[in-house]
Amino acid sequence: MDLSGLLSLKKVEGNIEIFENQVSNLSFLSNLENVSKDYLSIYNVTHIHDNPNLKRLGWESIKKMVSKFDIHTVSIHDNHPEFCLTTRELQTFAENDVYVYNLEAKLCADLERKDGEKTCNFVDLLSLDLNCQHLIGEIKVNNKNEDYAWKLENVTNIYGSIVVEYTEKLIDLNFLRNLRAVANLHFGENFVKFLFKKKEFPDGSPLIQIKFNRMLQTVTLPKMKVPPFPKSKSWVIEINGNSMEIFKYLKDCLLFQRQTKSSVKYNGKSCKKLPVAPGKQPVKDTDYEDEYEVEPSGNLSDSVSLMISLLIILIVF
């Protein structure tokens, strides 16, 4: 089937489902830039499944997958065993804060990006290329390498995790001032189980951990406007056991939480366990997000149920 006519498609208003076809990639949608909801739907759903030869999406051009007040759910499963996402595609999912129902994929091995931004596999801070904007791996900053933490200043996206622990000199996280998102595909099948056990988050350490640092005084991530991806136990930003008092009062913690749109686990507790500043009125719960230790909302499961009622279905034979 000739699908070249779809190459001119830049926007889809509605849901997408692609299944039971023999293509190896979806490059016929390679110029798609925006997937948004139609006027009759609350949620967007992208469902790509049961394509035995599908190894790539080929969706390097997508920038926006949800409107401001909408929820976009992604489910990709039962395709070729070697199916992978590029860093650009994973970046799009993370920065659009999509919900994941199922995502059977690994990160593609090639590092080249069409936008020219440099991607690197993380080995150590000492050898890190200063031009790296996208970093793949488990990054650890500690007392053995903290003198080279400044090399992370140009990093905008991490595909793995970032842990800052046991440092002796660092007083802030200024070296992460350009970080926009942290994403990880290694969350396994526990995420699907989470959907049906409302009081249990999947196992796994938070993707962002700031802990047991001797001189650290402030924690800020000014460019980060989305939580760690995907939303699971890993979306919590853990700040624990630092010698200095990072958040003294409730509002300080909630402001950071609101800015990153993430739940914060501060010294083993939620922000709400901190005291209200003297002379200040208690912060209303509706003013800030504070999801740690709180039962997940019904939005995620609701979006899953809507997958059976797709309004626009793209079927490729």
N, C-alpha and C positions, 0 to 999 in steps of 0.2 A: 504494500500500500504506500502511495506517495503522500507523505505528510509535509512536504516542503512548504506548502501553503501556510502552515502554522508558524513558520519562521518569522513572519511579520507580527505575530501576536506579542504584545507588550503588557497587556493587563487582562486578568481574569476576575470577573465579579461573580463569586460563587465558590463552590467546592470542586475539587479535582479528585477523581479516582481513576487509576490506571492499573489494569490487572489482566492476567492471562493473555499476554502477548509475547512475542519472540524477539523484541528489540534488545540490543545490548546497552543502549543508553537512551535518554530522553532529549537528545540534542535538537529534536524538532521543536522544542520549547526553549531553546538556548537564548532567545532574546526576550524571554518573559522577565519583566521587572517588578510587577506588582500583582499580588493575589489578595483581593479584598472581598468582603462579604457582599452579597446582594441585599436588597432592601427588605427581603422577607425573612432573613436569617439572623440569628443572634451570634452564631459561631461560624468560623471557617474550619473546614476539614480538608486536609490533603492526605489521601490514602493510596499508597502505592504498594501493591502486594501480588504475590503469586505470578511473578514474571521470571521464568527459570533462567533466562539469559541476561537479565539486567544486572550489569556490574557498576554502572555509573548513572548519576542523574544528568550531568551536563548542564546544570542550572547555575552557571557562573554569573549570570546577569541579575538574578533576583536580589532586590534590595529591601522590599517591604512585603510582609506577609500578614499584616493585621492592621486594622484601623485603631485609632487611639483607645476606644472603649470596648474593643472586641477581643475575643479569645480565639487563637488559631491552634488547632490540634493537628499534630503530625503523626501518622502511623505508617511505617515502612517496614515490611516484613515478608518473609518467605520468597525472597528473590534469589539470585545467584549467591552461593556461599561466599564469593569474593566481592560482594557488593560493598562499595566504599563511598564515603563523602569526602569532598575536598575541604581544605581549610576555609575556603570562601563560602561554601554551602553551610558548613557547621557554624561559621561566623554569623551567617544570616539567621539561622535558627536561634542562636544564642542572643543576638542583639535585638531580635524581634520578640524575645521572651515567649516563644511558642510553648504550648503544652505538648508533652510527648505521651502518646498512648503505648506505642511499641516502636522501637527503633533498632532493627537488626542491621548494624553497619559497623564498619571500622573506618579509620582515617586512611585516606589514600596515601600511598608512599611518596608520590611525586610532590616536590616542593614548589614548582613553578606556579605562579598566579598570573592571570590575565591582566590584573590591575597593576602588576609590576611591584607590588609590595613584597618585601623580602621575608621568606619563611625559613626558619632554622630548626633543626633538631637540637634540643638542649643536651649538652654534655657536662659542662661546668661553667662557672662564671668567668674563670680566668681566660678561657679560650673563646668566649662568646663574642661574635661579630657585633659591633656597635650599630650596624644597620638593620639588625633583625627587628622586625615589627610584630611578626607572628612567631610564637615560640611553642614547640611541641615537646612535652615531657613533664616530669615531676621536678619542679624548681624548688630548691631548698636554699634559704639564706640563713647562715648560722655564724657562730664565732670563728669558724675556720675560713670563711670566704666573704664576710661582711664588708671588707675593704673594697670589694669589687661589685657591690650591690648597685652602684651607680651605672653599671653597664646595662641595667634593665630599663633605663630611662626612656628609651624609644619604643619599648614593647607596648603594643596596644591590645593584643589578644594572646591568651595562653590556652593551649589545648592540652590539658593535663591538670595540674594543680600548682598552687604556690603556698609554701610554708615558710614563715619567718619565725625562727625559734632559737633560743639560747644565744642571742647576740649580746655583745658586751658594750658596744659603742653607739649603735643606731639610736637616734632620738625621735625619728619620724619615718614615714614611708614615702618620702618625697621621690624616691627612685621608682615608685609605681604610679607616679602622677598622670601618666598617659594610658594606664591600663583601663580598657573599656569593658572587657568581658573575659570570663574564665569558663571553659566548656570541657566536657569529658564524655567520651562514648563508652567508657568502661564501667557501666552501672549494671549490666547484666539483666537477668530475668526478674530480679527482685522488684524492679519498678512496676512491672505488670501486677505482681502479687500485692503491691501497696494499694492499688486501686480498689481492691476488695477487702482490705483490712484497714479501716479508716484511722485506727489509732496507732498504726505501726508505720514508721518510715523505713525505707530500705536500709540495709546495712551499708557501711562505707563511711570513710572519713570525709569531713567537709573539704571542699576544693580550695577554700581559702582559710588558712589557719595562722593566727598571730599569737604566739604563746611563749611564755617563760623568757622574755627579753628583759635584760637588766636595766637599761637606760631609756627604753622607749617611752615617750611622753604622750604622743598623739598618734591616732590612726585615722587617716583620711585616704579616700580613693575618689578624687574629684571628678574623674571622667567616667566612672562606672555608674551606669543608670539602669542596669538590669541585674537580676540575681544570677549566681552561678547556674550553669546549664548542665543537665536538665533539672527540673524541679523535683527534688527528692530530699533525703537527709542531707545530701551534699550542697543544697542551696543555702544552708546555714553558714554564716561567716563566724568562725570561732575565734574569740579573743579571750585568752585564758592565762592566768598565772604570771602575768607581767609584774615586775617589781613596782612600777609606777601606776598610779591610778589613771587609767585611760578615760573612763567615763565616771564622773563623780555623781552626776544626777541623772534622773530619768530622761529629761529632755535631750541631754547630750547624746545619749545612746539612741534614742528614737530618731533624732535628726539624721544620724549616720545611717540608720536602718532605712529611713524614708528615702534618702538620697540614692542608696544602692538598690532600693526595692528588694532588700534581702532580709531574712530573719537573722538576728544576731544572738549568739550564745555567749554571754559575757560572764566569765568566771563560773561557768556551769549553769547559769540561769538566764531567763529572758530579761529583756530590758525593763519590763514592768516591775521587776523585783528591786530596782534601784529607787532610792528616796527622791521625793520631789524637792527641788531647790527651796531654801527658806524664803518665805514671802511670795512664792509663786503658787498659782492655782494648778491643781492636778491636770495633766494633759488628757484630753478626751481621747478615748480609744479610736474614735472615728477619724481623728486627725492624722494618725500614723498607722503603718502596718506593724504588727507584732505577732508573727505567726509561730514563733518557737514555743514549744510546749502546748500548742493549741491544736485541737483536732482539725484536720484539713477541711476546707470548705467543699461544698457540693459541686462547685463549678467544673472541676476536672471530670468527675464521673458523669455529670450532665453532658459535657462535650462529647464523651465517649458514646453515650446513648444516641446522640444525634448522628453518629456515623452511619446509621441505618437509613437515614433520610436525606441522602445527598440530593441537592437540587440540580447540580450540573455535573454530569458524569462524562469523563473523557475516556473512551474505550478504544484501545488500539489493537487491532488484530494482526 
